[in-house]
Amino acid sequence: MTITFSNNGAWKDISPALNVAGNRANIALIDKASPVKISAITTDSNSNSKIDRLDITFSEDIV
C-alpha cells in the first residue's frame, strides 16, 4: 500500500533545514506494517460437530 500526500504549496515547515520532508511538495509513504488478524470464523458445513472451514480475515492481502 502506498499513501501519497500532496500539500499543493499550502504546507510550510518553519524549520525545513532540520526536516527533510519540509522542503518537498509530495511525500510518498510505504506501509511496512505486518498484516494483522481482523476476524476468524469457523464453520461446520455438514453438521457433524467438527470444524470444516476456518475463515481468517487480515488487514491486508497475504501473498
C-alpha positions in Angstrom: 0.0 0.0 0.0 1.3 3.4 -0.9 0.0 6.6 0.7 0.7 9.9 -1.1 0.3 13.3 0.4 0.2 16.5 -1.7 0.3 19.8 0.0 -0.3 21.9 -3.1 2.2 24.5 -1.7 0.0 25.3 1.3 2.1 23.5 3.9 5.1 25.4 5.1 7.7 23.9 7.6 9.1 26.5 10.0 12.4 24.5 10.1 12.9 23.0 6.7 16.7 22.7 7.3 16.0 20.2 10.1 13.1 18.4 8.4 13.9 16.9 5.0 10.2 16.4 4.3 9.5 20.1 4.9 11.1 21.0 1.5 9.0 18.6 -0.6 5.8 19.1 -2.3 4.9 15.4 -2.4 5.7 12.8 0.2 5.2 9.1 -0.6 4.9 6.7 2.3 5.2 3.0 2.2 3.3 0.8 4.6 5.8 -1.6 6.2 3.5 -2.9 9.0 2.7 -6.6 9.0 -0.8 -7.7 8.4 -2.9 -8.3 11.5 -5.8 -10.7 12.0 -9.1 -8.9 12.0 -11.5 -11.8 12.5 -11.7 -15.6 12.4 -14.9 -17.7 11.8 -15.3 -21.5 12.0 -18.0 -23.4 10.0 -19.4 -26.8 10.4 -20.9 -27.3 7.0 -22.2 -30.8 7.4 -23.5 -30.7 11.0 -21.1 -33.4 12.3 -19.9 -31.2 15.1 -16.4 -30.9 13.5 -14.9 -27.7 12.0 -14.9 -28.0 8.2 -13.8 -24.5 7.4 -11.8 -21.7 9.0 -12.0 -18.2 7.5 -9.5 -15.7 8.7 -9.6 -12.0 7.6 -6.4 -10.0 7.7 -5.9 -6.2 7.5 -4.3 -6.6 4.0 -3.7 -9.2 1.4 -1.4 -12.1 2.3 0.9 -13.1 -0.6 
